[in-house]
Amino acid sequence: MSALQQKVCGLLGGLSYVASMEYYRYMNELVGKEYSGHSSNLTMVSIDTYDYVDLIQRNEAEKAADYLLTGVERLVKSGIDFLLICSNTAHLVVPLIQQRYPSLPYLHIGDTTAYEIKKQKLKKIGFLGTATSMSINGSVAQRLLAHHIDVVFPSVDDIPTLHQIIINELSNNIFTEKSKQIYLAAIKQLKDTHQVEGVVLGCTEIPLLVNQQDVSEISLFDSTRIHELNGKDPSQRGKTARITTTAREIVRFCYGQTADTKSLKFDELNIVLEMKKRHSGGTDHIRAADGISKEKD
């Protein structure tokens, strides 16, 4: 069995431990399926979810981001090569990461989810998550909007209940039929009232409660699995296309534009995507790294 020269993936976990276990388990399963006998080269930092949730509940997002950054700092000091944040809501720390570690590659859950939505050519999407995420200012919602995807949230009256189910039940590994029916009703309302074309399960624990098998009439996007799938060490997913060519393909596909990449301010978005482009003769893996706005012709 040949050795794989894997890069080290850093996982910021504990948000909640339930989601962290899913990330760890599924990423190792993915690598094992593709490379028999191997497991994923990971370093995980698990922070105390109590302090994080307390700050979120008190609408102190800046302090929550500062707290999350302490976990990122521990990962960086350990020598990781790229980063995954094991939570939708916790992506609120991304602006601080950009400031403190501008050269650290990371895979944003909003970018990977947007790519999957665009593959199905959908434009209007419902979004379920924590109260912080179910907001036009939410970090993942903002990312989807940057990809020119319309985002619709549940009614204001329903958001507190959906949020409390995540905080009090799902994050503590509690899954009930009553809560499942509440989420299925929210999905139905988004479809019937707002005519959304799909729904993002924008909290890492929601797919453990409801999944595509429960809903036949609309596409559900499990942001956690999409994120994990793209989070395997990019260097181990086959030959990569030239970065300059790949970057332009991604820009044109994800942004529907043919403008010069230098005008799209990718330093601000810091997009790190790994995508697959299928050809009739096989599969060509393509990847874009951060900083692609700096590429030269």
Secondary structure, 3 states (H helix, E strand, C coil): CCCCCCCCEEEEECCCHHHHHHHHHHHHHHHHHHCCCCCCCEEEEECCHHHHHHHHHCCCHHHHHHHHHHHHHHHHHHCCCEEEECCCHHHHHHHHHHHHCCCCCECCHHHHHHHHHHHCCCCEEEEECCCCCCCCCCHHHHHHHHCCCEEECCCCCCHHHHHHHHHHCHHHCCCCHHHHHHHHHHHHHHHHHHCCCEEEECCCCHHHCCCHHHCCCCEEEEHHHHHHHCCCCHHHCCCCCCHHHHHHHHHHHHHCCCCCHHHHCHHHHCCCEEEEEEECCEEEEEEECCCHHHCCC
